Amino acid sequence: MDRETLVIRNKRMTEAFHQTAFKHRVRDGILNLSSFIPVFQQKTNHKRILIIRPDHLGDVLLTTPAIRAIKQQHPDISIHVLCGEWSANVLANYPEIEVVLTLPFPGFQRNPPEGTPNPYVQVLKSAQMLRKIGYTSAVIMRPDHWWGAMLAYFAGIKERIGYDVRNVSPFLSKVIPYRHEHVVEQNLRLVEGWTGKIEIDKVQYSYPVNEKDKFYINSYLADWQISIRKPIICIHPGAGASAKLWEVEKWAKVADILSSQFAATVVFTGSPSEAPYINSVMEQMDEVAYNISGSTNIGQLAALYQRALIVLGPDSGPMHLASAVDTPTITLFGPADPIEFAPWGQRRKHAILTSKIDCRPCRILDWHDDKIEYHPCVRDITVGQVLDEARRVVQAEG
């Protein structure tokens, strides 16, 4: 089909996708009714805040400026974070966080095991656990996370802060108007009661890299005969959804040309499941490159990115990790919205590439059985665009 017809088709499908299904409308009614159930509130003398963030790497990293801002203004407050076990290691290096608690949040497990508990039974059991610890406040960082808001309500936490979003606001004691803005700014607005308004140029976004992880990476690269003086370029070509993936042959061309032009070694990163995709890229390359996928934890990956000249990839958590260690990035955006999810930092240092197709950003990462060629937003981006932005960013950094 022609481009105009494709856009009309995709917009209609997007509108239908975002409509609330009947079973969800029934659930919404039950949730609203459950917010009227009387709950005995906690009584605690501790100044203790619970941050609830169920997401994965990138979203969790974008929560840290708000956490650090609270601790800077109120060093006497104890901050606990409730996250998925998949994100616990992301927060391990932050001294501002006293305790990291984990839950198998419903809807956020990528491969939920058999026998996963009913989410409504789980919320009651988890609420009992939180009552035993005792909190004065809870902040629901994900705007649409009704389950987390309900958890804080049934845990009897007196102050529950979140956004004025359907199914979330009935469980809150303090409702903040939602704005379409970057996730870092969204998180900071939720904690302004403790921090006051923070100017953008004063936001502290960084990941603390330790010496042990630096040593691991230097040793790993040395085994590949990559000296400490040799520049490296990191490419993380994988993503959590097929609609975000760029073509293998395009990554191979970009890797070859940048490797040659900057006299650098290309190191590919990714999860163990992304290794075959990375190997496919490397098979089409002329230059020598290396694949470290599945061989690093979060801290070690941060150390690798800190050493890199630049990090390239589609919209994904590792791009946020790269910006958190102050390394320039080139991010290819498809269905997601860069206004909300661009790597945090100055645009001269963190380039964003998108398609001009009118149906993006649709904010739909999984189109199920629909043909991937009907969603060309990432694949519209050209090799030339990526190379031009990579050269510009590296030259701007000197």
N, C-alpha and C positions, 0 to 999 in steps of 0.2 A: 504494500500500500504506500501511497505517497506520504510525505512528511506531515502535511496539514491534516490528513485523515488520521494518521497515527496519533497525533497530538490530541485531536478531538476524542478518539477512542480511549486513550490513556486517561484523559481528564474525567471522562464518564466513569471509567473503572475505579479511579481514585476516589471519586465522590461516593460511589457505591460501597467501596471498601471501608470508608470512614463513617458510614452510617451505622447507627446502633442496632444490632440484631435484636429480635424479639426476646430471646432468652437472656440477653444482657439487660434489656429494659426491665425484665422481671427481677433480675439480680439487683439492679439499681434501686428498685422499690424496696426490696428486702434490706439492702444496706442502709437506706434512709431510715427505715423503721428501727433497725438495730441501733442506730445512733441515739435513740430515745431510751434505751435500756439503762436504768440507773446503775452506776458503777461506783464502788467505794474508792475514793482517791487516796493515793499514797501520802504518808506523812514522813518526811525525812528532814534531818538537819543538815544533810550534805548538800553542797552546791555542786550538783552533778547534772550534766547535759548529755542526752542520748541523741546522736546523729544517726538517722536511719537512711541508708543508701544501698539499695539492693543490686545495683548495676555492676558492670564489669570495668575493666581497666581504665578506659578513658574518662567515663563519667565519675568514677571514684577519685581520680586524680584532680578533676576539676572542682571537687568538693573541698580540697585541702586549703585553698586561700581563705575560705570562710572559717575553717577550723583554726587556722593559725591566727586569724584576726581576733577571734574570741579570746584565745589564750594570751595574746599580746596585751589586750586591754584588761583581762581578768585572770592573772596567773594563778589565783586561788581556786578557780573553777576547775573541776575534774571533767574531762571530756572522754566519753566512751563512744565508739562507733559500732553500729550494728550493720553488718554487710554479709554478703554471701561468702562461703569459704573460698570461692574462686577469686576473691579480691582481698583476702586478709593479708597476703604478702605485700600487696601494694602499699599498705599503710604501716608496715612493720618498722620502717626507718624514721617515722615522724615522731620526734620527742614530745610534741604537743598532745599526742593521743595517749591516754593512760591505759585504756583497755580496748581491745578489738574483740567483739563478740560476733559469732557467725550463726546464720540460719540458712536452711535450704529454701530460700524465698520462692513461693509458688509463682510459676510463670517465668522465672529467670534461670532455671537450670537448663543448660543446653542439651543435656542427655539425662532427663530424670529417670532414676531407677524404678523398677517395679516395686509396688507397695508404698509409693510416695503418699504421705498422709493427706487427708482431706484438708484444704486450706482453712476451713472454718474451725475444724478441730485443732489444727496446728496453731491458729491464732490464739486460742484460749490457753493452750499449754505454754506457748511462748510468753504470753502475758503474765502467767504465774511466775516464770523465771525472772522477768523484769521486775516484778513486784518485790522479789526477794533482795534484789540489788538496791533499788530505790533511786528514783530520779526526780529532780525538781522540774525539768523541762525536757521536751523531745522536739526535734526538728525533722520534719519529713522533707528531705532534700529533693526527691524526685517529684515533680509537680503533680503527676497523675497517679501516685502510688496510694490508692485507697486502702490496700491491705496493710501497709505500714501505718497509715493514720488510724485505722481500726485497731491495730495492735497497741498503739500508744494509748488509745482511749480505754480499751479493756484492761490495760496494765495499770490504769488509775493514775497516770502521770498528769499532774494538775495543769501544766502549761504545755499545750500542743500547738506547734506553729507550722503552717504550711500554706500552700497557695489556694486561692478561691477557684477550685476546679471541681467539676462534677464528681460526686462520690467521695471526695476527699474532705471538702469543707464541713460536712455535717459532723465529722469526728474531731474537729479542731476547736481550740479555745481562742486562737488568734489567727485570723484569716488575712492573708496578704494578697492584694490584687496581682493577677498574673500579667506579665509583659513578655512580648516576643523579643528576646534579647539573648546575649550569650549566656551559656550555662553558668559560667563563673559569676556573672553579674546577678543571675537569678539566685544563686546560692548566697551571695553576699547580702542581698536584700532581705533574706529570711533571718539573718542574724544581726540586723541593724539595731535591734533592741539592746544588744550587748556592745556593739562596736561603733554605732553611729554610721553615717554615710562615709564610705571609703572611695576616694577618687581613683579613677582607673590607673593613673600612673603610679599609684602607691600600692597596688595589689601585689602581694607576694606569692608568686607561683613558681615553685621549684621542687625538685626531687633531691633529697639528700643522698648522694652517692658515697659509699664508704670505701676505705682503702682495700679491704679484703676483696670486694667485687672488682675494683680496678686491677688488682694483682691477678685475679682469675682471668680477666679479659686479656691483659698483656701477655700472660703465659700462653693462653689459647692461641693468640695471633702469632706469637713467637714460634709455636709449633708449626705454623704454616709459613715460616720464614718471612713474616711481615714485621719489619723493625718498628721501633717506637717513633721513628722519624717519617715513616711511610704514610702518606695520607690515605684514609679509607673513606669510601662512600657506602652508606648502608641503604639497602632497598628492602622494604617490607611489602611484597606484592600481594599478600593474602588479605582477606577480609572475611567478616562473618556472614556475608551474603553474596550470592552469585551476581546480583545486580550491581555490586560495587567493584567487580573485578575488571581489570584492563586486560588487553590481549597479551598473550605470552610473547609473541614476536615483537611487540612494541617495547616491552620491558627489556628484551634482549638488546634491541637497538640502542635504547637509552643507556643501558649499562655499558655497552661497548664504547659508545662515543664519549661518555663522561669519564670512563676509565682512561681512555687515551688522552683526552684533552687536559685532564688534571693530573696525569701521571699517578693515578690512584688505584688502589685495589678495591674491588667491589665485594662487599660481604652481604649476603642475603640473610634476613632474619624471618622467623615465623614459628608457628606452633608445629609439633610433630606431624599433625594431619596435613599441614601445608607443604611439607617437604617434597612430595611428588610434583606439585605445581611449580615449586622453585626449581626443581631438577629439570623440568621441561623448559624453563627460561634459560637455564645455564647450557642446556644442550644446543640452543640456537645461537649462543655467543661465540665470538672469535677470541675475545680476551679471556684471561684466566680469572675466575671468580671463585668465591667460597660460600658454602652453605652452613650456617651455624644454627639452623632451625631446630628447636627442641633441645638445645644444649645449654640454655641459660634460664635462670630465674629472673624475676623482675629487676632486682638490684644489679645483676650482671648485665642484663640488656641495657639498663640505664648507663652503666659504665661504658659499654660498647658505643652507644649513641653519643655519649659525651666526648668520646675520642674522634668521632666522625666529622668529616668536612661538611656533610649534608646528609639528611635522611629523606628518602622519597617513598611514597606509597599512597594507596587509596585511603579514604576516610576510615580510620581505625584507632584503637587505643594506643598502639605504639607511636603514632604520630604525636599524641599528647605527651607521651613519655619523653620523646625527643625534644619537644619544646620546653619541657620542664627541666631539662639539663642544659638549656640555652644553646641548642644546636639548631641551625637553620633547617627548615622543612619545605618540601613541595608536596601538597596534598591534593589528590584527585577526588573531587566530590561528584557523586551521582545523585541518588534519591534523597539523601539527607540534606539538611539545611545548614550551610556554613555560617549563617548568622548566629546560630545556636552552638554549633559544634566545631568551628574552625580551631586549629591549634592556637592557644592563647599567646599573644605577643604582637610585636609590631609587624605590619604587613610587608615592610621591606625585608624582613627576616623570614617570614612564614608566608609563602605564596600559596594561593588557592586557585585551582583550575576547575572550571565547570563547563558544561555544555550550554548552548544557547537555546536548547529545545524548550518549548513553552510549557511542557507538562512537568517540569522539575521546579522546585523540589516536591516530589509527591509524598515523601516521608514513609514510603512503603519499601521495606528492605527485602521482603520475601513475597514474590509474585506467584508462589506455588507452582502450578503447572503451566503458566503462561510462557510463551516462547521468549527466551532472553533477548532475541533480536528485536523484539517489540519495545525494549527498554534500553535504548542505546546511549543514555546520558553520559556514562563514563567512557564508553568506547568512541564517542564523538571527539574526545580530547586527542590531539595529535602528538606525535613524537616531537615535532618542532616546537610546539607550545611548552612541553615539559623541559626540553633542552634550553630554550630561551630563558625560562624562569630560573632554572638551575644555575645557569651562568650568571644571571643578574644577581641572584641571592648570594652566591659565593663571592662575586666581585665586590658586592656591597659590604661583605664582611672582611674584605681584604685578604 
